Amino acid sequence: MSGNYKTADIAKHLQNMIEKESLKLAGKKILLVTDTINTGKGIQPIADALHQTGVEFDIASVAINADKKRDFENKLNTRIFRGQEDAPSIYSKNEISGVAKADYATFAEAYRKNSQQANRARRDAKVLANKLAEKIFPTGLDR
């Protein structure tokens, strides 16, 4: 993703996805997963769009500043579950993460200098995610 996305655009996309996939979210809560929350600028329009479309959600973040967690929960109007307090060290290793984010930017941009290493890391992450999903959801996902 690049650029600044408006809440209305994200809400429209979410609504289309819900309809296209025949997702039945009434009475359910989803978990929005993100790697880290530093400023909240990236996740704010998504949270606003979810509220706008009536989808209940919580957020899981690998990392968030513990001192700011409560402020972000109030600002985003939801609960946040976190892992570690500081951003993962991979953020200083653009060649592995495959992305770079300027301090002023809302979203990260592709880092193309060593995409082979990043692609290998992505493949490994996909394998791990699939193995975890099979253990957590042995009968598949309920739509």
N, C-alpha and C positions, 0 to 999 in steps of 0.2 A: 504494500500500500504506500502510496505517496500522496503528499498534499494534505490539505485540511478537509476532512469530511464533515458535513453538516449533519446534525441529529436527524433532520427530516429525511435526508437521503439514506441514512443507515436504517431508520425506522421503516422506510418503504422497502428496502432490500430485505430486512428481516421478515416483514409481512409477506412478501413474495415467496421467500424461502419456506416459511411456515405453510403457506398454501400449496406450493409446488410439491413439497415433501409430505404433505398431509400430516404434519406434526400435530399431535393432540396435546397441547400444553395446559389446557384448562385444569386447574387444581394441582398442577405440578410445579416444581421449582427446578430451574436449571442452574448449573454451576458454570460460571464464566471463568475460564482459566487464563491467566496471563503470567508472563515471566517475572515482571517486576513493576512496581508502581513507584515512580520517583516524583513526578509532578502531578499526575492524574490527567494530563492533557490528552493522552492517547485513549484512555478508557472512559473518560467523561462522556463523550458523545455516544458511545456504545451503551453505557448505563442509562443515559437519558432516553435513547431510542427504545431500550427494553422496557423502561417505565412507560413510555408513550404507547407501546404496542400491548401493554398489559401483561407482560411476561414477568413472573416473579423469579428472582435470581439471587444468588450469593456469588462472591468472588473468591477465587483461590489464587494467590500470588506466591510465586517462589520466594520473592523478596519484597519487603516493604519496610521502610523506616518505622521501627516500633513506636517511636515518639509521635509519628504522624498518623498512625493507623486509625485512631479514633476520629481524627479530623477527616480523613478520607471516607470513613464509614458514614459520617454525617453528610459530607459533600455528595457522595454517590448514593446515599439513601439505601444502604444495604450492609450486610455483614461481610467482613473480609477475613479469610483464613490465610495465614501466612506461614512460610517456611522460615528462611533465615532473615536476619535483619539487614544485611548489606547486599548490594547487587552481586550476582554471581561473577566470579573472576573471568568467566568467558567473555564478558563485555569488553574487557581490555584486549581481547584477542579476536579482532575482526576477521582474520583469516580463517578461524574455526567457526565462529558464529555465522559468518556470511553476511552480516549486516553492520552498518555503522549509523549512528544517530548523532546529528549535530545538537548541541545544547538547546538551540532555539526551535528545533523541529518537533512536530507532533508525532510523526512516525519515522521509523528507521528506513534507510535506503539500502539496496543491495550493495554489497562490497565485493567487487569483481576481481580484485587483484590475485586472489588464489582460490578460485571457485572449486578446484578439485578437492581440497581439504575440507571446505565447507560442505560440499556434496557428500563426501564420505561421512561426515558427522551427522548430516541429515538422514542418510540411509540408516545409520546406526540408531538414531533416535526413533525413526519410524519402526524399526524392528522391535525395539524396546517397548514403544507405545502399544504395538499390536500384541506383544506378549502380555503386557499388563492388562489390556482390554479383555483378552481371552480368559485371564484368571478372574477378573472382576465381574465380567459379563459372560459366563460360560454358555449361556443360551442365546446370546445376541442381545442387541439393544431393543427395548420396547419402544415403539413409536406411538 
